[in-house]
Amino acid sequence: MTRPSPSRRRRGSHAYRDGLHAEKLALSFLTEQGFSAFAQRLKTPHGEIDLIVGNDDWLIAVEVKYRQRSADCAYALTTRQSQRLLAAFSYVLECYPHWQKPNTRFDVILTDHAQHIRHIEDALRLM
């Protein structure tokens, strides 16, 4: 088995760090809107959900995408990934009944190097 080159490991390390920072920005943005964090980086058999937030009316799963340029963010979520995320959210709804709210949705938050935030509500239903 070959090991990744040092430059590839460095890029992976930067991407991981940028992803964590983007998730913190997204959580701060959602908290300012009155949502509380239920989970971060929640692992399920179907994949990981970046954030689960809620308020009295909503339980929202959030996929956070970071790209250097905001124009690249819109293309960051593939159809296959969307299907995996919906399966993961269904699993969460089954396994965490105490989180149930009257409404659920899956949002996407896009961030870029300039820390612009674009919040797409109910994004997976729109695809």
Phi and psi in radians as a Rosetta constraint file:
Dihedral C 1 N 2 CA 2 C 2 CIRCULARHARMONIC -1.541 0.35
Dihedral N 2 CA 2 C 2 N 3 CIRCULARHARMONIC 2.548 0.35
Dihedral C 2 N 3 CA 3 C 3 CIRCULARHARMONIC -1.560 0.35
Dihedral N 3 CA 3 C 3 N 4 CIRCULARHARMONIC 2.599 0.35
Dihedral C 3 N 4 CA 4 C 4 CIRCULARHARMONIC -1.101 0.35
Dihedral N 4 CA 4 C 4 N 5 CIRCULARHARMONIC 2.599 0.35
Dihedral C 4 N 5 CA 5 C 5 CIRCULARHARMONIC -1.137 0.35
Dihedral N 5 CA 5 C 5 N 6 CIRCULARHARMONIC 2.750 0.35
Dihedral C 5 N 6 CA 6 C 6 CIRCULARHARMONIC -0.996 0.35
Dihedral N 6 CA 6 C 6 N 7 CIRCULARHARMONIC -0.663 0.35
Dihedral C 6 N 7 CA 7 C 7 CIRCULARHARMONIC -1.186 0.35
Dihedral N 7 CA 7 C 7 N 8 CIRCULARHARMONIC -0.622 0.35
Dihedral C 7 N 8 CA 8 C 8 CIRCULARHARMONIC -1.198 0.35
Dihedral N 8 CA 8 C 8 N 9 CIRCULARHARMONIC -0.703 0.35
Dihedral C 8 N 9 CA 9 C 9 CIRCULARHARMONIC -1.092 0.35
Dihedral N 9 CA 9 C 9 N 10 CIRCULARHARMONIC -0.702 0.35
Dihedral C 9 N 10 CA 10 C 10 CIRCULARHARMONIC -1.095 0.35
Dihedral N 10 CA 10 C 10 N 11 CIRCULARHARMONIC -0.795 0.35
Dihedral C 10 N 11 CA 11 C 11 CIRCULARHARMONIC -1.064 0.35
Dihedral N 11 CA 11 C 11 N 12 CIRCULARHARMONIC -0.724 0.35
Dihedral C 11 N 12 CA 12 C 12 CIRCULARHARMONIC -1.106 0.35
Dihedral N 12 CA 12 C 12 N 13 CIRCULARHARMONIC -0.700 0.35
Dihedral C 12 N 13 CA 13 C 13 CIRCULARHARMONIC -1.129 0.35
Dihedral N 13 CA 13 C 13 N 14 CIRCULARHARMONIC -0.733 0.35
Dihedral C 13 N 14 CA 14 C 14 CIRCULARHARMONIC -1.139 0.35
Dihedral N 14 CA 14 C 14 N 15 CIRCULARHARMONIC -0.735 0.35
Dihedral C 14 N 15 CA 15 C 15 CIRCULARHARMONIC -1.108 0.35
Dihedral N 15 CA 15 C 15 N 16 CIRCULARHARMONIC -0.726 0.35
Dihedral C 15 N 16 CA 16 C 16 CIRCULARHARMONIC -1.083 0.35
Dihedral N 16 CA 16 C 16 N 17 CIRCULARHARMONIC -0.824 0.35
Dihedral C 16 N 17 CA 17 C 17 CIRCULARHARMONIC -1.091 0.35
Dihedral N 17 CA 17 C 17 N 18 CIRCULARHARMONIC -0.769 0.35
Dihedral C 17 N 18 CA 18 C 18 CIRCULARHARMONIC -1.098 0.35
Dihedral N 18 CA 18 C 18 N 19 CIRCULARHARMONIC -0.675 0.35
Dihedral C 18 N 19 CA 19 C 19 CIRCULARHARMONIC -1.113 0.35
Dihedral N 19 CA 19 C 19 N 20 CIRCULARHARMONIC -0.749 0.35
Dihedral C 19 N 20 CA 20 C 20 CIRCULARHARMONIC -1.086 0.35
Dihedral N 20 CA 20 C 20 N 21 CIRCULARHARMONIC -0.754 0.35
Dihedral C 20 N 21 CA 21 C 21 CIRCULARHARMONIC -1.107 0.35
Dihedral N 21 CA 21 C 21 N 22 CIRCULARHARMONIC -0.738 0.35
Dihedral C 21 N 22 CA 22 C 22 CIRCULARHARMONIC -1.096 0.35
Dihedral N 22 CA 22 C 22 N 23 CIRCULARHARMONIC -0.679 0.35
Dihedral C 22 N 23 CA 23 C 23 CIRCULARHARMONIC -1.157 0.35
Dihedral N 23 CA 23 C 23 N 24 CIRCULARHARMONIC -0.664 0.35
Dihedral C 23 N 24 CA 24 C 24 CIRCULARHARMONIC -1.118 0.35
Dihedral N 24 CA 24 C 24 N 25 CIRCULARHARMONIC -0.750 0.35
Dihedral C 24 N 25 CA 25 C 25 CIRCULARHARMONIC -1.057 0.35
Dihedral N 25 CA 25 C 25 N 26 CIRCULARHARMONIC -0.776 0.35
Dihedral C 25 N 26 CA 26 C 26 CIRCULARHARMONIC -1.113 0.35
Dihedral N 26 CA 26 C 26 N 27 CIRCULARHARMONIC -0.753 0.35
Dihedral C 26 N 27 CA 27 C 27 CIRCULARHARMONIC -1.136 0.35
Dihedral N 27 CA 27 C 27 N 28 CIRCULARHARMONIC -0.723 0.35
Dihedral C 27 N 28 CA 28 C 28 CIRCULARHARMONIC -1.072 0.35
Dihedral N 28 CA 28 C 28 N 29 CIRCULARHARMONIC -0.768 0.35
Dihedral C 28 N 29 CA 29 C 29 CIRCULARHARMONIC -1.024 0.35
Dihedral N 29 CA 29 C 29 N 30 CIRCULARHARMONIC -0.810 0.35
Dihedral C 29 N 30 CA 30 C 30 CIRCULARHARMONIC -1.234 0.35
Dihedral N 30 CA 30 C 30 N 31 CIRCULARHARMONIC -0.625 0.35
Dihedral C 30 N 31 CA 31 C 31 CIRCULARHARMONIC -1.103 0.35
Dihedral N 31 CA 31 C 31 N 32 CIRCULARHARMONIC -0.700 0.35
Dihedral C 31 N 32 CA 32 C 32 CIRCULARHARMONIC -1.089 0.35
Dihedral N 32 CA 32 C 32 N 33 CIRCULARHARMONIC -0.412 0.35
Dihedral C 32 N 33 CA 33 C 33 CIRCULARHARMONIC -1.580 0.35
Dihedral N 33 CA 33 C 33 N 34 CIRCULARHARMONIC 0.086 0.35
Dihedral C 33 N 34 CA 34 C 34 CIRCULARHARMONIC 1.694 0.35
Dihedral N 34 CA 34 C 34 N 35 CIRCULARHARMONIC 0.158 0.35
Dihedral C 34 N 35 CA 35 C 35 CIRCULARHARMONIC -1.603 0.35
Dihedral N 35 CA 35 C 35 N 36 CIRCULARHARMONIC 2.629 0.35
Dihedral C 35 N 36 CA 36 C 36 CIRCULARHARMONIC -1.909 0.35
Dihedral N 36 CA 36 C 36 N 37 CIRCULARHARMONIC 2.542 0.35
Dihedral C 36 N 37 CA 37 C 37 CIRCULARHARMONIC -1.386 0.35
Dihedral N 37 CA 37 C 37 N 38 CIRCULARHARMONIC 2.248 0.35
Dihedral C 37 N 38 CA 38 C 38 CIRCULARHARMONIC -1.747 0.35
Dihedral N 38 CA 38 C 38 N 39 CIRCULARHARMONIC -0.625 0.35
Dihedral C 38 N 39 CA 39 C 39 CIRCULARHARMONIC -2.785 0.35
Dihedral N 39 CA 39 C 39 N 40 CIRCULARHARMONIC 2.634 0.35
Dihedral C 39 N 40 CA 40 C 40 CIRCULARHARMONIC -2.218 0.35
Dihedral N 40 CA 40 C 40 N 41 CIRCULARHARMONIC 2.392 0.35
Dihedral C 40 N 41 CA 41 C 41 CIRCULARHARMONIC 0.882 0.35
Dihedral N 41 CA 41 C 41 N 42 CIRCULARHARMONIC 0.880 0.35
Dihedral C 41 N 42 CA 42 C 42 CIRCULARHARMONIC -1.331 0.35
Dihedral N 42 CA 42 C 42 N 43 CIRCULARHARMONIC 2.076 0.35
Dihedral C 42 N 43 CA 43 C 43 CIRCULARHARMONIC -1.563 0.35
Dihedral N 43 CA 43 C 43 N 44 CIRCULARHARMONIC 2.342 0.35
Dihedral C 43 N 44 CA 44 C 44 CIRCULARHARMONIC -2.253 0.35
Dihedral N 44 CA 44 C 44 N 45 CIRCULARHARMONIC 2.959 0.35
Dihedral C 44 N 45 CA 45 C 45 CIRCULARHARMONIC -1.094 0.35
Dihedral N 45 CA 45 C 45 N 46 CIRCULARHARMONIC -0.304 0.35
Dihedral C 45 N 46 CA 46 C 46 CIRCULARHARMONIC -1.718 0.35
Dihedral N 46 CA 46 C 46 N 47 CIRCULARHARMONIC -0.138 0.35
Dihedral C 46 N 47 CA 47 C 47 CIRCULARHARMONIC 2.383 0.35
Dihedral N 47 CA 47 C 47 N 48 CIRCULARHARMONIC 3.135 0.35
Dihedral C 47 N 48 CA 48 C 48 CIRCULARHARMONIC -1.715 0.35
Dihedral N 48 CA 48 C 48 N 49 CIRCULARHARMONIC 2.420 0.35
Dihedral C 48 N 49 CA 49 C 49 CIRCULARHARMONIC -1.854 0.35
Dihedral N 49 CA 49 C 49 N 50 CIRCULARHARMONIC 2.231 0.35
Dihedral C 49 N 50 CA 50 C 50 CIRCULARHARMONIC -1.088 0.35
Dihedral N 50 CA 50 C 50 N 51 CIRCULARHARMONIC -0.877 0.35
Dihedral C 50 N 51 CA 51 C 51 CIRCULARHARMONIC -2.452 0.35
Dihedral N 51 CA 51 C 51 N 52 CIRCULARHARMONIC 2.507 0.35
Dihedral C 51 N 52 CA 52 C 52 CIRCULARHARMONIC -2.136 0.35
Dihedral N 52 CA 52 C 52 N 53 CIRCULARHARMONIC 2.121 0.35
Dihedral C 52 N 53 CA 53 C 53 CIRCULARHARMONIC -2.259 0.35
Dihedral N 53 CA 53 C 53 N 54 CIRCULARHARMONIC 2.827 0.35
Dihedral C 53 N 54 CA 54 C 54 CIRCULARHARMONIC -2.789 0.35
Dihedral N 54 CA 54 C 54 N 55 CIRCULARHARMONIC 2.905 0.35
Dihedral C 54 N 55 CA 55 C 55 CIRCULARHARMONIC -2.444 0.35
Dihedral N 55 CA 55 C 55 N 56 CIRCULARHARMONIC -2.840 0.35
Dihedral C 55 N 56 CA 56 C 56 CIRCULARHARMONIC -1.098 0.35
Dihedral N 56 CA 56 C 56 N 57 CIRCULARHARMONIC -0.510 0.35
Dihedral C 56 N 57 CA 57 C 57 CIRCULARHARMONIC -1.839 0.35
Dihedral N 57 CA 57 C 57 N 58 CIRCULARHARMONIC -0.450 0.35
Dihedral C 57 N 58 CA 58 C 58 CIRCULARHARMONIC -2.201 0.35
Dihedral N 58 CA 58 C 58 N 59 CIRCULARHARMONIC 2.473 0.35
Dihedral C 58 N 59 CA 59 C 59 CIRCULARHARMONIC -2.023 0.35
Dihedral N 59 CA 59 C 59 N 60 CIRCULARHARMONIC 2.108 0.35
Dihedral C 59 N 60 CA 60 C 60 CIRCULARHARMONIC -2.184 0.35
Dihedral N 60 CA 60 C 60 N 61 CIRCULARHARMONIC 2.223 0.35
Dihedral C 60 N 61 CA 61 C 61 CIRCULARHARMONIC -1.598 0.35
Dihedral N 61 CA 61 C 61 N 62 CIRCULARHARMONIC 2.448 0.35
Dihedral C 61 N 62 CA 62 C 62 CIRCULARHARMONIC -2.265 0.35
Dihedral N 62 CA 62 C 62 N 63 CIRCULARHARMONIC 2.229 0.35
Dihedral C 62 N 63 CA 63 C 63 CIRCULARHARMONIC -1.753 0.35
Dihedral N 63 CA 63 C 63 N 64 CIRCULARHARMONIC 2.229 0.35
Dihedral C 63 N 64 CA 64 C 64 CIRCULARHARMONIC -1.871 0.35
Dihedral N 64 CA 64 C 64 N 65 CIRCULARHARMONIC 2.256 0.35
Dihedral C 64 N 65 CA 65 C 65 CIRCULARHARMONIC -2.127 0.35
Dihedral N 65 CA 65 C 65 N 66 CIRCULARHARMONIC 2.308 0.35
Dihedral C 65 N 66 CA 66 C 66 CIRCULARHARMONIC -2.082 0.35
Dihedral N 66 CA 66 C 66 N 67 CIRCULARHARMONIC 2.361 0.35
Dihedral C 66 N 67 CA 67 C 67 CIRCULARHARMONIC -2.462 0.35
Dihedral N 67 CA 67 C 67 N 68 CIRCULARHARMONIC 2.749 0.35
Dihedral C 67 N 68 CA 68 C 68 CIRCULARHARMONIC -1.065 0.35
Dihedral N 68 CA 68 C 68 N 69 CIRCULARHARMONIC -0.728 0.35
Dihedral C 68 N 69 CA 69 C 69 CIRCULARHARMONIC -2.008 0.35
Dihedral N 69 CA 69 C 69 N 70 CIRCULARHARMONIC 2.411 0.35
Dihedral C 69 N 70 CA 70 C 70 CIRCULARHARMONIC -1.084 0.35
Dihedral N 70 CA 70 C 70 N 71 CIRCULARHARMONIC -0.505 0.35
Dihedral C 70 N 71 CA 71 C 71 CIRCULARHARMONIC -1.096 0.35
Dihedral N 71 CA 71 C 71 N 72 CIRCULARHARMONIC -0.508 0.35
Dihedral C 71 N 72 CA 72 C 72 CIRCULARHARMONIC -1.397 0.35
Dihedral N 72 CA 72 C 72 N 73 CIRCULARHARMONIC -0.333 0.35
Dihedral C 72 N 73 CA 73 C 73 CIRCULARHARMONIC -1.083 0.35
Dihedral N 73 CA 73 C 73 N 74 CIRCULARHARMONIC -0.697 0.35
Dihedral C 73 N 74 CA 74 C 74 CIRCULARHARMONIC -1.083 0.35
Dihedral N 74 CA 74 C 74 N 75 CIRCULARHARMONIC -0.394 0.35
Dihedral C 74 N 75 CA 75 C 75 CIRCULARHARMONIC -1.762 0.35
Dihedral N 75 CA 75 C 75 N 76 CIRCULARHARMONIC 0.242 0.35
Dihedral C 75 N 76 CA 76 C 76 CIRCULARHARMONIC -1.448 0.35
Dihedral N 76 CA 76 C 76 N 77 CIRCULARHARMONIC -0.294 0.35
Dihedral C 76 N 77 CA 77 C 77 CIRCULARHARMONIC -1.928 0.35
Dihedral N 77 CA 77 C 77 N 78 CIRCULARHARMONIC 2.010 0.35
Dihedral C 77 N 78 CA 78 C 78 CIRCULARHARMONIC -1.534 0.35
Dihedral N 78 CA 78 C 78 N 79 CIRCULARHARMONIC 2.867 0.35
Dihedral C 78 N 79 CA 79 C 79 CIRCULARHARMONIC -1.072 0.35
Dihedral N 79 CA 79 C 79 N 80 CIRCULARHARMONIC -0.753 0.35
Dihedral C 79 N 80 CA 80 C 80 CIRCULARHARMONIC -1.077 0.35
Dihedral N 80 CA 80 C 80 N 81 CIRCULARHARMONIC -0.756 0.35
Dihedral C 80 N 81 CA 81 C 81 CIRCULARHARMONIC -1.143 0.35
Dihedral N 81 CA 81 C 81 N 82 CIRCULARHARMONIC -0.666 0.35
Dihedral C 81 N 82 CA 82 C 82 CIRCULARHARMONIC -1.044 0.35
Dihedral N 82 CA 82 C 82 N 83 CIRCULARHARMONIC -0.757 0.35
Dihedral C 82 N 83 CA 83 C 83 CIRCULARHARMONIC -1.112 0.35
Dihedral N 83 CA 83 C 83 N 84 CIRCULARHARMONIC -0.725 0.35
Dihedral C 83 N 84 CA 84 C 84 CIRCULARHARMONIC -1.119 0.35
Dihedral N 84 CA 84 C 84 N 85 CIRCULARHARMONIC -0.731 0.35
Dihedral C 84 N 85 CA 85 C 85 CIRCULARHARMONIC -1.154 0.35
Dihedral N 85 CA 85 C 85 N 86 CIRCULARHARMONIC -0.687 0.35
Dihedral C 85 N 86 CA 86 C 86 CIRCULARHARMONIC -1.126 0.35
Dihedral N 86 CA 86 C 86 N 87 CIRCULARHARMONIC -0.693 0.35
Dihedral C 86 N 87 CA 87 C 87 CIRCULARHARMONIC -1.115 0.35
Dihedral N 87 CA 87 C 87 N 88 CIRCULARHARMONIC -0.695 0.35
Dihedral C 87 N 88 CA 88 C 88 CIRCULARHARMONIC -1.136 0.35
Dihedral N 88 CA 88 C 88 N 89 CIRCULARHARMONIC -0.709 0.35
Dihedral C 88 N 89 CA 89 C 89 CIRCULARHARMONIC -1.177 0.35
Dihedral N 89 CA 89 C 89 N 90 CIRCULARHARMONIC -0.682 0.35
Dihedral C 89 N 90 CA 90 C 90 CIRCULARHARMONIC -1.040 0.35
Dihedral N 90 CA 90 C 90 N 91 CIRCULARHARMONIC -0.725 0.35
Dihedral C 90 N 91 CA 91 C 91 CIRCULARHARMONIC -1.064 0.35
Dihedral N 91 CA 91 C 91 N 92 CIRCULARHARMONIC -0.773 0.35
Dihedral C 91 N 92 CA 92 C 92 CIRCULARHARMONIC -1.057 0.35
Dihedral N 92 CA 92 C 92 N 93 CIRCULARHARMONIC -0.769 0.35
Dihedral C 92 N 93 CA 93 C 93 CIRCULARHARMONIC -1.088 0.35
Dihedral N 93 CA 93 C 93 N 94 CIRCULARHARMONIC -0.604 0.35
Dihedral C 93 N 94 CA 94 C 94 CIRCULARHARMONIC -1.305 0.35
Dihedral N 94 CA 94 C 94 N 95 CIRCULARHARMONIC -0.697 0.35
Dihedral C 94 N 95 CA 95 C 95 CIRCULARHARMONIC -1.546 0.35
Dihedral N 95 CA 95 C 95 N 96 CIRCULARHARMONIC -0.269 0.35
Dihedral C 95 N 96 CA 96 C 96 CIRCULARHARMONIC -2.207 0.35
Dihedral N 96 CA 96 C 96 N 97 CIRCULARHARMONIC 1.123 0.35
Dihedral C 96 N 97 CA 97 C 97 CIRCULARHARMONIC -1.077 0.35
Dihedral N 97 CA 97 C 97 N 98 CIRCULARHARMONIC -0.427 0.35
Dihedral C 97 N 98 CA 98 C 98 CIRCULARHARMONIC -1.236 0.35
Dihedral N 98 CA 98 C 98 N 99 CIRCULARHARMONIC -0.187 0.35
Dihedral C 98 N 99 CA 99 C 99 CIRCULARHARMONIC -1.580 0.35
Dihedral N 99 CA 99 C 99 N 100 CIRCULARHARMONIC -0.115 0.35
Dihedral C 99 N 100 CA 100 C 100 CIRCULARHARMONIC -0.952 0.35
Dihedral N 100 CA 100 C 100 N 101 CIRCULARHARMONIC 2.434 0.35
Dihedral C 100 N 101 CA 101 C 101 CIRCULARHARMONIC -2.316 0.35
Dihedral N 101 CA 101 C 101 N 102 CIRCULARHARMONIC 2.882 0.35
Dihedral C 101 N 102 CA 102 C 102 CIRCULARHARMONIC -1.050 0.35
Dihedral N 102 CA 102 C 102 N 103 CIRCULARHARMONIC -0.489 0.35
Dihedral C 102 N 103 CA 103 C 103 CIRCULARHARMONIC -2.302 0.35
Dihedral N 103 CA 103 C 103 N 104 CIRCULARHARMONIC 2.575 0.35
Dihedral C 103 N 104 CA 104 C 104 CIRCULARHARMONIC -2.352 0.35
Dihedral N 104 CA 104 C 104 N 105 CIRCULARHARMONIC 2.658 0.35
Dihedral C 104 N 105 CA 105 C 105 CIRCULARHARMONIC -2.817 0.35
Dihedral N 105 CA 105 C 105 N 106 CIRCULARHARMONIC 2.931 0.35
Dihedral C 105 N 106 CA 106 C 106 CIRCULARHARMONIC -2.112 0.35
Dihedral N 106 CA 106 C 106 N 107 CIRCULARHARMONIC 2.005 0.35
Dihedral C 106 N 107 CA 107 C 107 CIRCULARHARMONIC -1.804 0.35
Dihedral N 107 CA 107 C 107 N 108 CIRCULARHARMONIC 2.799 0.35
Dihedral C 107 N 108 CA 108 C 108 CIRCULARHARMONIC -2.170 0.35
Dihedral N 108 CA 108 C 108 N 109 CIRCULARHARMONIC 2.350 0.35
Dihedral C 108 N 109 CA 109 C 109 CIRCULARHARMONIC -2.046 0.35
Dihedral N 109 CA 109 C 109 N 110 CIRCULARHARMONIC 2.170 0.35
Dihedral C 109 N 110 CA 110 C 110 CIRCULARHARMONIC -1.831 0.35
Dihedral N 110 CA 110 C 110 N 111 CIRCULARHARMONIC 2.315 0.35
Dihedral C 110 N 111 CA 111 C 111 CIRCULARHARMONIC -2.295 0.35
Dihedral N 111 CA 111 C 111 N 112 CIRCULARHARMONIC 2.722 0.35
Dihedral C 111 N 112 CA 112 C 112 CIRCULARHARMONIC -2.277 0.35
Dihedral N 112 CA 112 C 112 N 113 CIRCULARHARMONIC -3.101 0.35
Dihedral C 112 N 113 CA 113 C 113 CIRCULARHARMONIC -1.026 0.35
Dihedral N 113 CA 113 C 113 N 114 CIRCULARHARMONIC -0.556 0.35
Dihedral C 113 N 114 CA 114 C 114 CIRCULARHARMONIC -1.459 0.35
Dihedral N 114 CA 114 C 114 N 115 CIRCULARHARMONIC 0.091 0.35
Dihedral C 114 N 115 CA 115 C 115 CIRCULARHARMONIC 1.148 0.35
Dihedral N 115 CA 115 C 115 N 116 CIRCULARHARMONIC 0.483 0.35
Dihedral C 115 N 116 CA 116 C 116 CIRCULARHARMONIC -1.246 0.35
Dihedral N 116 CA 116 C 116 N 117 CIRCULARHARMONIC 2.482 0.35
Dihedral C 116 N 117 CA 117 C 117 CIRCULARHARMONIC -2.091 0.35
Dihedral N 117 CA 117 C 117 N 118 CIRCULARHARMONIC 2.260 0.35
Dihedral C 117 N 118 CA 118 C 118 CIRCULARHARMONIC -2.121 0.35
Dihedral N 118 CA 118 C 118 N 119 CIRCULARHARMONIC 2.080 0.35
Dihedral C 118 N 119 CA 119 C 119 CIRCULARHARMONIC -1.807 0.35
Dihedral N 119 CA 119 C 119 N 120 CIRCULARHARMONIC 2.056 0.35
Dihedral C 119 N 120 CA 120 C 120 CIRCULARHARMONIC -1.891 0.35
Dihedral N 120 CA 120 C 120 N 121 CIRCULARHARMONIC 1.840 0.35
Dihedral C 120 N 121 CA 121 C 121 CIRCULARHARMONIC -1.328 0.35
Dihedral N 121 CA 121 C 121 N 122 CIRCULARHARMONIC 2.459 0.35
Dihedral C 121 N 122 CA 122 C 122 CIRCULARHARMONIC 0.966 0.35
Dihedral N 122 CA 122 C 122 N 123 CIRCULARHARMONIC 0.677 0.35
Dihedral C 122 N 123 CA 123 C 123 CIRCULARHARMONIC -1.074 0.35
Dihedral N 123 CA 123 C 123 N 124 CIRCULARHARMONIC -0.700 0.35
Dihedral C 123 N 124 CA 124 C 124 CIRCULARHARMONIC -1.271 0.35
Dihedral N 124 CA 124 C 124 N 125 CIRCULARHARMONIC -0.493 0.35
Dihedral C 124 N 125 CA 125 C 125 CIRCULARHARMONIC -1.237 0.35
Dihedral N 125 CA 125 C 125 N 126 CIRCULARHARMONIC -0.430 0.35
Dihedral C 125 N 126 CA 126 C 126 CIRCULARHARMONIC -1.392 0.35
Dihedral N 126 CA 126 C 126 N 127 CIRCULARHARMONIC -0.321 0.35
